[in-house]
């Protein structure tokens, strides 16, 4: 690759955060997301989860599925959300851990952290802390959290093994990983896998289900389960292209769209330490 993955991702998501903040006064609740149609918050989250959340947190939701619903979060637990963005999963999780628990949101993008802290204040969440850092270098002590969430973020890392090794390190013994991520179901052309736009858009950096499971087990996780739940059909891929700049449309123009039909899916991924 002839581009800096972290910088590309930072620039892209920083731009989304700025867009959400600049359009929030107009009441826009649409998602300029990496994950196309399947990232529509009303399709991913149930109405009870979205109830009373700041509209900016919902508008900045960039996930591919809902990791909270299968995380089995309990009152009093400490939870970490990797790549917390505008804070939607952190704020939803904060209701589960209650006043005696805590939820950390980790993000590397200043604009997203600013937006997340604004959303935290609007919601009045006192059991939430947003921290700056990389998922490959989590700024928490060993065995600091009971549960790790992540939503369409691990696939953005250029070093997924290191990111998952760090996740394993900060989990307590018996702790669990509950993440939603894009997985690759079939082979795709090499130029698609190396595209900067598609990498920032959650696709170029994906792993096949077997590869994902192999890395998780290699770094020490057990009882790994990976369940594809939202398959990216041709219409979703085409919609994704329409949401992006013309560079992405040009890349997809070089590819038979039928090859990409069903090649990717949003998946639930759960594992234990």
Secondary structure, 3 states (H helix, E strand, C coil): CCCCHHHHHHHHHHHHHHHHHHHHHHCCCCCCCCCHHHHCHHHHCCHHHHCCCCHHHHHCCCCCCCCHHHCCCCCCCEEEEECCCCCHHHHHHHHHHCCCCEEEEEECCHHHHHHHHHHHHHHCCCCEEEEECECCECCCCCCCEEEEEEECCHHHCCCHHHHHHHHHHHEEEEEEEEEEEEEECCCCCHHHHCCHHHHHCCCCCCEEHHHHHHHHHHCCCEEEEEEEEEECCHHHHHHHHHHCCHHHHHHHHCCCHHHHCCCEEEEEEEEEC
